[in-house]
Amino acid sequence: MQQIVPHLWYDKAAKEAALFYISLFDDSSLLKVAVLENTPSGDAEIVSFELAGQPFKAISAGPYFRFNPSISLLVACYSVEEVTTRWTALLAGGSALMPLGEYPFSKWYGWVQDRYGLSWQLMLTDSGKAVQKLTPNLLFSSDACGQAEEAVKYYTTIFPDSEPGIISRYGAGEAVSPKARVNYAAFKLGGLDFSAMDNAFDVDFGFSEAFSFMINCKDQNEIDYFWDKLSAIPEAEQCGWIKDKFGVSWQIVPESLDKILFNGSKDELRSVTAAFLQMKKFDLNTLENARKQKNKA
């Protein structure tokens, strides 16, 4: 199981969006769908799917969070035609953030926000280079601008199978924002490739719960470890969700939760959901007792 999984929050369109994204990439499929009943958002639909062989999760849970360009998906494309085809599909009903064209860092590139609000960077990549197809990109903006390099160093000390990669910095006069330092940083967390950059412009958006990262933990010790390392805003702690000191949202969850959510009985799902809705940090013993008690009933 991949330790870190991107998680997308929608008002009502999680499954619809997942099916749209699946149609764009080879080696993609809808895996499982389940409904969490009686949450603070009402009945919430959760969706598990793969894009280009990479796992993703999504939820339809109300209009509380909106996507913005602070986290996007960088797509490695191997031909001009591939970039253009994906651009056309994603732009339909969406908007262009950086027009499709040639840039100093890529011969064919565009940044687009799709019809659901999710941002994508499409980049022509050397076809002889084996790279991860979809790479989450963190854009450090507003109060977090200038912290990209610090964040990369911090994250890579926390997760196993992690390492920093290349770092490129803005030259004199290249960034409007005086706080911006890094124009591109590559790094790996838990075996998954990421990239990061400081926003060259002064903007009013920052990281949002709409795009978070789930951390699958094998036991309570791992849950406690990541919670202690990452949680920096006590008021954001709820149902396994936390925010780190840079404002990025994470969900620290037991890897066994998927089995209950997608394969458990309706009674098990109701009982476990009711239990974790009362929690900040997940307590495995309490969750397991809730599951067992419902089975006994």
Legacy VTK file of the C-alpha trace (Angstrom):
# vtk DataFile Version 3.0
C-alpha trace
ASCII
DATASET POLYDATA
POINTS 297 float
0.000 0.000 0.000
1.295 3.442 -0.933
1.917 5.365 2.272
0.907 8.829 1.005
-2.244 9.176 -1.116
-3.585 12.450 -2.574
-7.120 13.201 -1.370
-9.573 15.512 -3.165
-12.630 17.191 -1.583
-15.699 18.053 -3.664
-19.140 19.394 -2.871
-21.059 16.660 -4.721
-18.907 15.674 -7.702
-16.244 13.289 -6.339
-17.313 10.262 -8.388
-18.114 12.355 -11.459
-14.697 14.042 -11.320
-12.899 10.741 -10.738
-14.563 9.184 -13.781
-13.606 12.211 -15.883
-9.945 11.992 -14.800
-9.910 8.223 -15.379
-11.002 8.850 -18.981
-7.886 10.955 -19.576
-5.157 8.537 -18.487
-4.145 4.993 -19.338
-3.850 2.481 -16.480
-6.681 4.208 -14.594
-9.812 2.828 -12.964
-12.547 3.408 -10.419
-11.808 1.029 -7.542
-14.465 1.395 -4.851
-17.262 3.709 -3.724
-18.901 3.873 -0.290
-21.177 6.227 1.641
-20.514 7.526 5.149
-23.893 8.210 6.730
-24.812 10.965 9.175
-21.582 12.950 9.017
-21.616 16.704 9.799
-21.969 17.130 6.010
-24.827 14.632 5.795
-24.211 11.454 3.806
-20.725 11.686 2.287
-19.645 9.603 -0.715
-16.035 8.406 -0.680
-14.275 7.264 -3.827
-11.100 5.248 -4.344
-9.537 5.332 -7.811
-6.276 5.084 -9.732
-4.813 7.491 -12.264
-1.909 6.261 -14.368
-1.418 3.489 -11.806
-1.261 5.895 -8.850
-3.833 5.704 -6.005
-6.142 8.628 -5.237
-9.063 9.206 -2.879
-11.925 11.691 -3.133
-14.977 12.650 -1.121
-18.250 14.464 -1.764
-18.868 16.175 1.545
-20.316 19.617 0.970
-19.196 23.061 -0.258
-16.791 23.769 2.583
-13.453 23.779 0.785
-12.477 24.926 -2.691
-9.507 24.028 -4.835
-6.978 26.669 -5.760
-3.559 26.482 -7.479
-1.667 26.008 -4.183
-1.578 22.258 -4.906
-1.687 21.012 -8.475
-0.836 17.841 -10.353
2.181 18.059 -12.650
1.626 15.718 -15.608
4.635 14.296 -17.460
3.737 14.167 -21.168
5.886 12.601 -23.872
4.695 14.423 -26.978
3.308 17.786 -28.013
0.127 15.970 -29.022
-0.292 14.459 -25.562
0.063 17.861 -23.887
-2.381 19.444 -26.306
-4.974 16.653 -26.048
-5.009 16.701 -22.241
-5.072 20.500 -22.262
-8.142 20.580 -24.486
-9.991 18.077 -22.273
-9.118 19.782 -18.993
-9.766 23.297 -20.275
-13.364 22.462 -21.296
-15.484 24.222 -18.669
-12.329 25.328 -16.848
-9.815 28.157 -17.196
-6.204 28.679 -18.261
-3.817 29.798 -15.505
-0.734 29.827 -17.752
-1.475 29.622 -21.506
-0.333 26.597 -23.452
2.949 27.405 -25.162
6.735 27.395 -25.032
8.474 28.518 -21.851
12.149 28.694 -20.777
11.655 25.541 -18.669
9.618 23.537 -21.215
9.087 23.495 -24.965
5.347 22.857 -24.514
3.601 23.574 -21.215
0.336 24.874 -19.797
-1.284 25.305 -16.374
-5.041 24.769 -16.326
-7.843 24.694 -13.756
-10.452 22.116 -14.750
-14.261 22.334 -14.548
-14.163 21.064 -10.938
-11.511 23.565 -9.843
-8.528 21.182 -9.649
-5.284 22.529 -11.133
-3.025 20.655 -13.561
0.368 21.489 -15.018
0.959 19.761 -18.350
4.612 19.553 -19.349
6.450 18.049 -22.293
9.063 15.716 -20.811
12.063 13.946 -22.289
10.581 10.691 -23.586
13.736 8.780 -22.680
13.390 9.624 -19.011
11.329 7.396 -16.701
9.397 9.710 -14.400
6.284 9.536 -12.250
3.283 10.402 -14.428
1.472 12.598 -11.881
3.485 14.607 -9.374
1.820 16.717 -6.667
3.190 20.261 -6.745
3.059 22.524 -3.687
2.921 26.261 -4.460
3.923 28.206 -1.347
1.917 31.426 -1.517
0.709 34.260 0.686
1.997 33.794 4.268
3.823 30.582 3.277
5.695 32.158 0.357
9.442 31.755 0.802
9.093 28.550 2.832
9.331 25.972 0.031
12.935 24.990 0.736
12.354 24.808 4.492
9.294 22.616 3.926
11.162 20.209 1.644
13.902 19.779 4.238
11.332 19.315 6.999
9.167 16.766 5.207
12.114 14.647 4.079
13.264 14.227 7.687
9.839 12.868 8.702
8.967 10.207 6.141
10.931 7.029 5.421
12.085 6.450 1.832
12.397 10.213 1.362
15.051 12.529 -0.020
15.447 16.054 -1.365
16.254 16.477 -5.047
17.333 19.402 -7.191
16.545 22.962 -6.086
16.401 25.882 -8.507
16.123 29.469 -7.272
14.725 32.633 -8.792
17.242 34.954 -10.355
17.340 38.682 -9.716
14.113 40.320 -10.860
12.402 37.049 -11.817
9.874 37.098 -8.963
7.454 39.904 -8.165
7.093 38.779 -4.556
10.186 39.692 -2.506
9.598 36.586 -0.348
9.876 34.096 -3.216
13.117 32.107 -3.240
12.647 28.710 -4.933
11.207 28.403 -8.441
11.417 24.592 -8.444
12.346 21.903 -5.948
12.051 18.146 -6.460
11.767 15.748 -3.530
10.497 12.301 -2.597
8.269 11.379 0.362
7.440 7.787 1.203
8.580 6.764 -2.277
6.255 9.285 -3.984
7.686 12.140 -6.070
6.674 15.695 -5.154
7.696 19.140 -6.320
7.482 22.553 -4.673
7.931 26.214 -5.485
7.473 29.664 -3.983
4.855 31.751 -5.752
6.557 34.479 -7.767
3.482 36.685 -7.386
1.642 38.135 -4.415
-1.715 36.341 -4.243
-4.446 35.953 -1.643
-4.811 32.150 -1.681
-3.027 29.522 0.378
-3.180 25.797 1.043
-6.697 24.397 1.412
-8.244 21.246 2.829
-9.693 20.660 -0.638
-6.392 18.973 -1.556
-4.896 17.000 1.325
-2.621 13.983 1.679
-3.622 10.783 3.463
-0.888 8.983 5.413
-1.617 5.275 5.748
-0.302 4.027 9.096
0.239 0.379 9.999
-0.335 0.782 13.764
-1.009 3.241 16.584
2.686 4.021 16.971
2.846 5.289 13.391
-0.314 7.341 13.878
1.172 8.906 17.010
4.510 9.538 15.268
3.116 11.395 12.252
0.603 13.276 14.400
3.349 14.550 16.688
5.617 15.469 13.779
3.096 17.214 11.554
0.198 18.658 13.547
0.851 22.346 14.204
-2.629 23.934 14.430
-4.717 22.386 17.257
-8.007 23.852 16.022
-7.561 22.007 12.700
-7.375 18.592 14.388
-10.501 16.578 13.618
-11.283 13.022 12.468
-7.628 12.318 11.660
-7.144 15.635 9.822
-4.333 18.001 10.771
-2.541 21.019 9.347
1.221 21.360 9.442
3.178 24.540 10.172
3.092 25.542 6.511
-0.690 25.145 6.257
-0.725 21.885 4.257
-3.512 19.479 5.278
-2.836 15.805 6.050
-5.059 12.917 7.087
-3.340 10.467 9.422
-5.320 7.247 9.151
-4.913 3.518 9.846
-4.269 1.533 6.671
-6.911 -0.953 7.890
-9.631 1.713 7.600
-10.102 1.063 3.883
-11.156 -2.520 4.578
-13.963 -1.316 6.843
-15.045 1.620 4.666
-15.210 -0.300 1.418
-15.675 -3.936 2.443
-17.353 -3.837 5.843
-21.053 -4.292 6.452
-23.339 -1.258 6.636
-23.627 -1.712 10.385
-19.828 -1.848 10.779
-19.448 1.270 8.665
-22.063 3.170 10.665
-20.518 2.141 13.990
-16.932 2.951 13.006
-17.968 6.247 11.398
-19.829 7.277 14.546
-16.731 6.441 16.590
-14.174 8.347 14.529
-16.401 11.418 14.159
-15.848 11.909 17.899
-12.053 11.736 17.575
-9.280 14.121 16.762
-6.440 11.623 16.452
-7.554 8.134 15.488
-7.477 5.579 18.296
-7.191 2.093 16.820
-8.436 0.246 19.891
-11.597 2.349 20.061
-12.261 1.862 16.344
-11.748 -1.886 16.561
-14.021 -2.121 19.610
-16.722 -0.207 17.731
-16.455 -2.641 14.834
-16.527 -5.727 17.064
-19.447 -4.518 19.172
-21.540 -3.950 16.079
-20.708 -7.434 14.834
-21.755 -8.926 18.186
-25.035 -7.030 18.043
LINES 1 298
297 0 1 2 3 4 5 6 7 8 9 10 11 12 13 14 15 16 17 18 19 20 21 22 23 24 25 26 27 28 29 30 31 32 33 34 35 36 37 38 39 40 41 42 43 44 45 46 47 48 49 50 51 52 53 54 55 56 57 58 59 60 61 62 63 64 65 66 67 68 69 70 71 72 73 74 75 76 77 78 79 80 81 82 83 84 85 86 87 88 89 90 91 92 93 94 95 96 97 98 99 100 101 102 103 104 105 106 107 108 109 110 111 112 113 114 115 116 117 118 119 120 121 122 123 124 125 126 127 128 129 130 131 132 133 134 135 136 137 138 139 140 141 142 143 144 145 146 147 148 149 150 151 152 153 154 155 156 157 158 159 160 161 162 163 164 165 166 167 168 169 170 171 172 173 174 175 176 177 178 179 180 181 182 183 184 185 186 187 188 189 190 191 192 193 194 195 196 197 198 199 200 201 202 203 204 205 206 207 208 209 210 211 212 213 214 215 216 217 218 219 220 221 222 223 224 225 226 227 228 229 230 231 232 233 234 235 236 237 238 239 240 241 242 243 244 245 246 247 248 249 250 251 252 253 254 255 256 257 258 259 260 261 262 263 264 265 266 267 268 269 270 271 272 273 274 275 276 277 278 279 280 281 282 283 284 285 286 287 288 289 290 291 292 293 294 295 296
